[in-house]
């Protein structure tokens, strides 16, 4: 196949994707028909016009019949009806099938079944049908074999070979390519300077920092090139929901938000099947029949909401329906009936544990096997495929209100930030996306820090009890003797809504690690998601946070947490704060939820414009706030020959109007809970908090004030 044909197929498939979205929108919003019909007409017209000189006669003939029908629709001679939309969807499927055949074999097909006469006749019948008859009776085209209104139109799916061919292409903005080329040039220049200077040269440390900066920028740019908007995946669902709703006798609309959220292309492909299963289950199991909804006081039309957003270094894709919800009693009864749990186990299960039964293989609450569901295949596939790429699945449901399913996946699988820890003399990597905070317990406090409840060990963190997991004990590693212990570090981790503390011997520096796949032997252990080579050259295994919790038997302490929350609300305004020192002998704090990362930045990476310090950070230009004039002191120290770096808090606002920025501090002191104090004459305009019985000033409006500075620089 020549390059011209490959380019034609790629552009035509994109045009048909737009046509599919426009057709489903046209059915729901016929009032906006002029623009949508124009977009559909252009897609078919482009295919027909290009096939003329490529010699694909079958494709040209079918596209011509569709163009003739769309021309009449565009001129207002036909009304938008369900029959017409179904016919145009079958036209789109026919065009896609021929394109897929050309992509896989290089020809349009010569078998007896490779004939589009019936479809062309159907399109012609739709073209001559009276709009009034089509709208009222809907039977004008039935004589030529048109499927009746309400019949599901099965979409054409690409074969494995054709799908693999389409996955090899990726659209990248030219500006991204230009930036990559510039960074490669900087990389070559830096390499040449390092080779000429030698390790002993006085400027070698500066060249090393420059190499680190350019490499980080290049990595971010490559990741940006691989990012694709999730809207590319969402666009497949309106057609599928329409067909499933007709098959199941439902009235369903689907709404989207966050389509511009970027996700690595390989991950986008990996979650396509899990998300498809979830949408099918939502339509078949979640949304009730129109008559049932009306009796329950709901609109006859159900609603699916598909939302994507960034959260804690991951992408969360949320699917919510306003259907009947999941009846826990029915789930438990079905699980006992199928032998998945015993009646005794079912009686002792919490609501959260009962919902997890839905993800077991072979589980289904469908009363009968249909073309859509009932075979017990679906939600177990969703969880398995998402966890395979390092993600997690969360489920919430309320009877009569609806169900929400959240797929949480990492931004990329190639390079991820991780905290390296030591336990039992070995190194392990913890993904920072699952890391909540770090706690150090000195040796003198070990005995009273750990509380025991039956066979479980718990740690009280800000009035909440955390299950404790000792990593060396879990893996059967050599444990330190009591005399050698200096205390222990606890990494507070969260996975699938369960928070626990992982006890390790020591902490090493955080690194951006390159994830490598595991061998078959290590996969069987079930506690690791990958491996990596550290900067020191040592090998380290990447812990699977969710699997570690499951192996240790960790369960959420729901009753204790709820009780603690009640106490928090009745007490004075208690908040989690990151405490630092910016001015000498002055304690300052930021709300913990606005601090994204703590970075150690070389002074050579900080630039100035208009007298203001700026930092190029992961493709963004951040304004730096330096209230304590820390940068001036560091520059003086650097002039004296000292090795210095600036500690920068990367902060982000909660709303869209907030701008990310960096705050330069002398040192980070603590992460702790604090009680906000009421303002009085002594505090003036300052907002103060009492943190561990010490007065601390709290910053709140930092991101609002940073926005004008960003605009001025930009």
KALINCOR-V337832 format. One record per pair of residues at least 24 apart in sequence whose C-alpha atoms are under 8 Angstrom apart, sorted by the first residue. I is the first residue (numbers start at 0). J is the second residue. D is the distance in Angstrom with one decimal. If there is no record, write none. Layout:
BEGIN
i/j/d
I/J/D
I/J/D
END
This chain:
BEGIN
i/j/d
0/105/6.2
4/53/7.6
5/102/7.5
7/49/7.8
8/98/6.4
8/102/7.1
9/165/7.5
11/42/7.5
11/45/7.9
11/46/6.3
12/95/7.1
12/98/7.8
14/42/5.1
14/43/7.9
15/42/6.6
15/43/8.0
15/91/6.6
15/95/7.3
16/234/7.6
16/235/7.8
17/42/7.8
18/42/6.7
18/91/7.7
19/88/7.2
19/91/7.5
19/235/8.0
19/238/6.9
20/234/6.2
20/235/7.6
20/237/7.0
20/238/7.4
22/84/6.6
22/87/7.8
22/88/7.4
23/84/7.9
23/237/6.2
23/238/6.1
23/241/7.7
25/79/7.9
26/79/7.1
26/80/7.4
26/81/7.1
26/84/6.9
29/79/6.7
33/73/6.9
36/69/7.4
36/72/7.6
36/73/6.2
37/73/7.0
39/69/7.9
40/66/6.5
40/69/6.0
40/70/7.3
55/107/7.0
57/107/6.9
58/94/6.7
58/97/6.7
58/107/7.7
61/90/7.8
61/93/8.0
61/94/7.3
61/115/7.0
61/119/6.5
62/94/7.3
64/119/6.1
64/122/6.8
64/123/7.2
65/90/6.7
65/119/7.9
65/122/6.8
67/126/8.0
68/122/6.7
68/123/7.2
68/125/7.5
68/126/5.4
71/126/7.1
76/130/7.8
77/126/7.5
77/129/7.6
77/130/5.5
78/130/5.4
78/134/7.6
80/133/7.2
80/134/6.1
81/148/6.6
82/133/7.5
82/137/6.7
82/147/7.6
82/148/5.8
83/125/6.7
85/152/6.9
86/121/7.4
86/122/6.7
86/125/7.8
87/122/7.9
88/152/7.5
89/118/7.8
89/152/7.1
90/118/7.3
92/154/6.2
92/155/5.5
93/155/8.0
95/155/7.2
96/155/6.5
96/157/7.8
99/157/6.4
99/158/7.8
99/161/6.3
102/161/6.3
102/164/8.0
103/160/6.6
103/161/5.5
117/143/7.4
117/144/7.6
121/145/6.2
149/245/5.3
149/246/7.4
150/242/7.8
150/245/6.3
150/246/6.6
151/242/4.8
151/243/6.9
151/245/5.8
151/246/5.6
152/242/6.0
153/242/7.3
154/239/7.8
169/225/8.0
171/224/5.9
171/225/8.0
172/224/7.7
175/220/6.8
175/223/7.7
175/224/6.6
176/224/8.0
178/220/7.4
179/217/6.4
179/220/6.4
179/221/7.3
182/213/6.5
182/216/7.4
182/217/6.0
183/217/7.5
185/213/7.0
186/210/6.8
186/213/6.4
186/214/7.4
208/601/7.6
212/604/7.7
215/617/7.8
216/617/6.6
216/618/7.2
219/617/6.0
219/618/6.9
220/618/7.5
222/263/7.4
222/411/7.7
225/262/7.9
225/263/5.4
225/264/5.8
226/261/5.3
226/262/4.9
226/263/4.5
226/264/5.9
227/261/5.1
227/262/5.4
227/263/6.2
227/264/5.8
227/267/7.8
228/258/6.2
228/259/4.9
228/260/5.3
228/261/4.4
228/262/6.3
229/257/8.0
229/258/5.3
229/259/6.4
229/260/5.9
229/261/6.1
229/262/6.6
229/267/7.2
229/307/7.6
230/257/7.8
230/258/4.1
230/259/6.2
230/260/7.7
231/258/7.9
232/267/7.4
232/271/7.0
233/258/7.3
233/305/7.9
236/275/7.9
236/278/8.0
240/278/7.7
240/279/7.6
240/282/7.2
243/279/7.4
243/282/7.0
243/283/7.7
243/371/8.0
244/282/6.7
244/283/8.0
247/282/8.0
247/283/6.5
248/288/6.6
249/282/7.8
249/286/7.4
249/287/7.0
249/288/5.3
249/289/6.3
249/300/7.6
249/301/7.9
250/288/7.5
250/289/6.5
250/299/6.8
250/300/4.7
250/301/6.0
251/282/7.5
251/286/7.7
251/300/5.4
251/301/4.7
251/302/5.6
251/303/7.3
252/300/7.1
252/301/6.4
252/302/5.1
252/303/6.3
253/302/5.8
253/303/4.7
253/304/5.9
253/305/7.4
254/302/7.4
254/303/6.2
254/304/4.8
254/305/6.2
255/304/5.9
255/305/4.9
255/306/5.8
256/304/7.9
256/305/6.5
256/306/4.8
256/307/6.5
257/306/5.7
257/307/4.8
257/308/6.0
258/306/7.6
258/307/6.6
260/307/6.4
260/308/6.2
260/309/7.4
262/314/7.3
262/410/5.7
262/411/7.2
263/410/6.2
263/411/5.4
263/412/8.0
266/388/7.3
266/408/7.9
266/411/7.1
266/412/7.7
269/384/7.2
269/385/7.6
269/388/7.5
270/384/7.1
270/385/6.5
272/381/7.5
273/378/7.9
273/380/6.7
273/381/4.2
273/382/7.5
273/384/6.6
273/385/7.1
274/381/7.2
276/377/5.7
276/378/7.0
276/381/6.8
277/318/7.8
277/377/7.6
277/378/7.1
277/381/7.3
277/404/7.9
278/318/7.6
279/371/7.4
280/372/7.6
280/377/7.9
281/320/6.7
283/371/7.3
283/372/7.5
284/365/7.6
285/320/6.7
285/321/7.6
285/322/4.9
285/323/5.9
285/324/6.3
285/325/8.0
285/401/7.2
285/402/7.2
286/320/7.0
286/321/6.9
286/322/4.3
286/323/6.5
287/322/5.9
287/323/6.4
311/432/5.8
311/595/7.9
312/409/7.0
312/410/6.9
312/432/5.4
313/407/6.5
313/408/5.7
313/409/4.5
313/410/5.4
313/432/6.7
314/407/5.8
314/408/5.5
314/409/6.1
314/410/6.1
315/405/6.5
315/406/5.6
315/407/4.5
315/408/6.5
316/405/5.7
316/406/5.1
316/407/6.5
317/403/6.9
317/404/5.7
317/405/4.4
317/406/6.4
318/403/5.6
318/404/5.2
318/405/6.4
319/401/7.2
319/402/5.7
319/403/4.2
319/404/6.3
320/401/5.4
320/402/5.6
320/403/6.6
321/400/5.7
321/401/4.3
321/402/6.9
322/399/6.7
322/400/6.2
322/401/4.5
322/402/7.1
323/397/8.0
323/398/5.8
323/399/4.5
323/400/6.1
323/401/5.5
323/402/7.9
324/396/5.5
324/397/5.2
324/398/4.3
324/399/5.5
324/400/6.0
324/401/4.2
324/402/5.2
325/396/5.9
325/397/6.5
325/398/5.7
325/401/7.7
325/402/7.1
326/397/8.0
326/398/6.0
327/353/6.6
327/354/7.2
329/364/7.8
330/354/7.6
330/356/7.5
330/357/7.6
330/364/7.0
333/362/7.9
333/363/7.8
333/364/6.7
334/362/7.1
337/362/7.8
354/394/7.2
354/395/8.0
355/394/7.9
358/382/6.8
388/412/7.3
389/528/6.8
389/543/7.8
391/494/7.4
391/495/6.1
391/545/8.0
392/495/6.5
393/495/5.9
393/496/7.3
412/514/6.9
413/513/5.9
413/514/5.7
414/511/6.3
414/512/5.5
414/513/4.6
414/514/6.1
415/511/5.5
415/512/5.6
415/513/6.8
415/514/7.4
416/509/7.2
416/510/5.8
416/511/4.2
416/512/6.2
417/509/5.7
417/510/5.5
417/511/6.0
417/512/6.6
418/506/7.8
418/507/7.1
418/508/6.7
418/509/4.3
418/510/6.3
419/506/6.4
419/507/5.2
419/508/6.3
419/509/5.9
419/510/7.2
420/503/6.8
420/504/7.6
420/505/5.8
420/506/4.6
420/507/5.5
421/503/6.2
421/504/5.6
421/505/5.0
421/506/6.2
421/507/7.3
422/470/6.7
422/471/5.8
422/476/7.8
422/503/5.2
422/504/5.0
422/505/6.9
423/471/5.5
423/476/5.1
423/477/4.9
423/478/5.6
423/479/7.3
423/504/7.4
424/477/7.4
425/539/7.7
426/538/7.5
426/539/5.2
426/540/7.2
427/539/5.0
427/540/5.1
427/541/5.8
427/542/6.8
428/539/6.4
428/540/6.1
428/541/4.6
428/542/6.2
429/541/6.1
429/542/5.8
429/544/7.7
430/541/7.5
430/542/7.7
433/492/5.5
433/493/5.4
433/494/6.5
433/544/7.2
434/490/6.9
434/491/6.1
434/492/4.8
434/493/6.7
435/490/7.7
435/491/5.4
435/492/5.6
435/493/6.8
436/490/6.3
436/491/5.3
436/492/7.5
437/488/7.2
437/489/5.8
437/490/4.8
437/491/6.0
438/488/5.8
438/489/5.0
438/490/6.5
438/491/7.5
439/486/7.5
439/487/6.1
439/488/4.6
439/489/6.2
440/486/5.6
440/487/5.5
440/488/6.3
440/489/7.7
441/485/6.4
441/486/4.2
441/487/6.5
442/484/6.9
442/485/5.4
442/486/3.9
442/487/7.3
443/486/7.6
445/486/6.9
458/500/7.8
461/671/8.0
461/672/6.8
462/563/6.4
463/559/7.1
463/560/6.1
463/563/6.3
464/556/7.3
464/559/7.0
464/560/7.4
465/498/6.9
465/499/5.2
465/500/6.2
465/556/7.6
466/498/7.7
466/499/5.0
466/500/6.2
466/553/6.5
466/554/7.8
466/555/8.0
466/556/7.9
467/499/6.0
467/500/4.8
467/501/6.1
467/502/7.1
468/499/7.4
468/500/6.1
468/501/4.9
468/502/6.1
468/548/7.9
468/551/6.8
469/501/6.0
469/502/4.8
469/503/6.8
470/501/6.4
470/502/6.0
470/503/6.2
471/503/7.4
473/551/7.0
492/544/7.3
493/544/7.5
494/544/6.3
494/545/5.2
494/548/8.0
495/545/6.9
496/555/7.8
497/553/7.9
497/554/6.7
497/555/5.3
498/555/6.8
499/548/7.7
499/553/7.5
526/550/7.9
571/674/6.4
571/675/7.3
572/674/5.6
572/675/5.5
573/672/6.6
573/673/5.6
573/674/4.6
573/675/6.5
574/672/5.5
574/673/5.5
574/674/6.5
574/675/7.5
575/670/7.4
575/671/5.8
575/672/4.3
575/673/6.3
576/670/5.8
576/671/5.6
576/672/5.8
576/673/6.6
577/667/7.7
577/668/7.8
577/669/6.0
577/670/4.5
577/671/6.6
578/667/6.3
578/668/5.4
578/669/5.1
578/670/6.0
578/671/7.5
578/695/7.8
579/664/6.8
579/665/7.4
579/666/5.8
579/667/4.2
579/668/4.9
579/669/6.9
580/664/6.0
580/665/5.5
580/666/5.6
580/667/6.5
580/668/7.0
581/625/7.9
581/626/6.9
581/627/4.9
581/629/7.1
581/663/7.3
581/664/4.5
581/665/5.0
581/666/7.3
582/626/7.4
582/627/4.4
582/628/7.7
582/629/7.9
582/665/7.5
583/627/7.7
585/695/7.8
586/694/7.4
586/695/5.1
586/696/6.5
587/695/5.3
587/696/4.7
587/697/5.9
587/698/7.4
588/695/6.5
588/696/6.1
588/697/4.8
588/698/6.3
589/697/5.8
589/698/5.4
589/699/7.0
590/697/7.7
590/698/7.7
590/699/7.6
591/670/7.8
593/650/5.4
593/651/5.3
593/652/6.1
593/653/7.3
594/648/6.5
594/649/5.9
594/650/4.6
594/651/6.5
595/648/7.6
595/649/5.5
595/650/5.6
595/651/6.7
596/648/6.1
596/649/5.2
596/650/7.4
597/646/7.1
597/647/5.9
597/648/4.8
597/649/6.2
598/646/5.9
598/647/5.2
598/648/6.4
598/649/7.3
599/644/6.2
599/645/5.7
599/646/4.8
599/647/6.3
600/644/5.5
600/645/5.1
600/646/6.3
600/647/6.9
601/643/7.3
601/644/4.7
601/645/6.3
602/634/7.7
602/643/7.7
602/644/6.0
602/645/6.7
608/712/7.2
609/712/7.8
621/659/6.7
621/660/5.0
621/661/6.3
621/709/7.6
622/660/5.3
622/661/6.2
622/705/7.1
622/708/7.2
622/709/6.4
623/660/6.1
623/661/4.6
623/662/5.5
623/663/6.7
624/660/7.6
624/661/6.2
624/662/4.8
624/663/6.1
625/662/6.3
625/663/5.2
625/664/7.3
626/663/7.8
627/664/7.4
629/663/6.9
629/664/6.7
629/665/6.4
630/663/7.7
650/702/7.9
651/702/7.2
652/702/5.9
656/703/7.8
657/702/5.6
657/703/5.9
657/706/6.9
658/702/5.6
658/703/7.2
658/705/6.7
658/706/5.7
658/709/8.0
659/702/6.7
660/702/7.0
660/705/7.0
END
